[in-house]
């Protein structure tokens, strides 16, 4: 009996958490709008690699398509880069890549 009296509260808590996590936004970092995102390795041939980029997955194991590009650019800035080579995903929804600093 004790288990069923808590069940509606647990379901509400789980549902609320899922709804709130799907509403989260990623704020663009200063300068992230200037990050050049490419899939062409020739674009970064003369640049210095500064780190690997991995967009984190949500609790259900997928990448949030609405925030992936902003998060990818933010992570590039955080690593000191100004160009990002996408190695997994698409230009519009990058999942993994390498941050570069190009002069």
N, C-alpha and C positions, 0 to 999 in steps of 0.2 A: 504494500500500500504506500509506503513512504517513497518508493521509486516512482510511482505514477503521479504523485503530487508534485514532484520536481520536474517531471518530464516536459510539461509545457514551458517552463522557465528555461530549461536547457535548449529546447528547440528554438525559442525566441532569441536566446543569446547567440546560438550558432547562426541563425538567419540574419540577425543584426550585424554580426561580424562579417559575414559574406557580403552583405549589401554595402556596408561601409568600406570594405576593402576594394570593392569594384568602383567606388566613387572617388578614390584617391587620385590626386593629380600630381604631376611632377612639374615644379616650377623651373623654367629655364635659368641656368646659371649665367651670370654676366659674361658675354662674349661667345656663348654657345651658338648664337645665331650666325656667327661668322665661321664656324667649323665647316670645312669642306669634307663631305662624306662621299666616298667613291668605292667602286668595286674593281677599279683598274689598278693593278700593281704598278704600272708605269707612272702613275700619278704621284707615287711616294718613293720612287727609285732613288732620288737624291735627298731624301728626308731622313731624319733620325727617329728610330722607333723609341717610344717612351713608355710603352706598357700595353698590356692586353686589356681588352674591354669585354665584359660579359654583363649583359642586361639581366638582372635577377628575375627569376620566375615567381609567379604568384603562388599562393598556397595550394592551388590546384595543379601546379606543375606546368603552367603555360606562361608565355610572355604577354603582358598587357599591351595589346596592339595600339591602344590609344596613347600610351606614354613612352613606348619603346624608343622612338626617334629622339625625343627630348632627353630621355635618360642616357642614351648612347652618346649624344653630343655633350651632355653634362660630364659624363665620365671621361671623355676625351679632354675636356678643359681641366678636370681634376688631376689628370696625369701630366698636365703641362703641354698637351698637344694642341694643334690647330687644324689637323687633318686626320680623318679616320678611314681606314680601309676595312670594309665590311667583308668578313670571311664566312659568316653564316647569317642567313636571313636575306632580306631585301633592303634596298635603299630606304624605302618608306617604313619598313619594320626591321631594322637591324637587330640582330641577337648577339653576335660576337664579332670581334674585330681587333684591330691593332691601332693604337693611337700613335701618331707621328707628329713631330715638330718640323715644319718645313719653313725654310727662309724665303 
